[in-house]
Amino acid sequence: MLVLSRRVDQRIRIGDDIEVVVLGIEGDHVKLGIQAPRHIRVLRHELLVGVQEENRLAAAAAAAPLPIDAVLTTLTTPPAAPAAPAAGDRSPAPAVEVPLSAVMEHRERESERSAVTRLP
């Protein structure tokens, strides 16, 4: 890391087209001006870290599998009385994909729960 001391109105050049200017110093705050081409992103570090964390959390939430029992219960529970569709609305209900193996496992568990033990 290169460490430089600069005073107000002094500049630092990065490459051929990026310039950093010390605009002012107020207590422990330093105001910087950064001149760079539009195709170069200039971001505050704390904002970048915050956005990356939000993206990581959103991706984890989207990738988390739904509990199969909840999905199957939703699929096997009869819907409440549907609301009357708007005039001319012919759009189909959204489809939900559930792997066949998950449906079979669910049916097996349900039949085991409801099986009556018979004595010989």
Residue pairs with C-beta under 8 A, 6 or more apart in sequence:
4 12
6 12
6 22
7 22
8 22
8 23
8 24
8 25
9 21
9 22
9 23
10 21
10 22
11 19
11 20
11 21
11 22
12 19
12 20
12 21
13 19
13 20
14 20
17 36
17 37
17 40
18 34
18 35
18 36
18 37
18 40
19 34
19 35
19 36
20 32
20 33
20 34
20 35
21 32
21 33
21 34
21 35
22 30
22 31
22 32
23 31
23 32
23 33
24 30
24 31
25 31
34 42
36 42
68 98
68 102
68 105
68 106
69 106
71 96
71 98
71 102
72 98
72 102
72 103
72 106
74 96
75 96
75 98
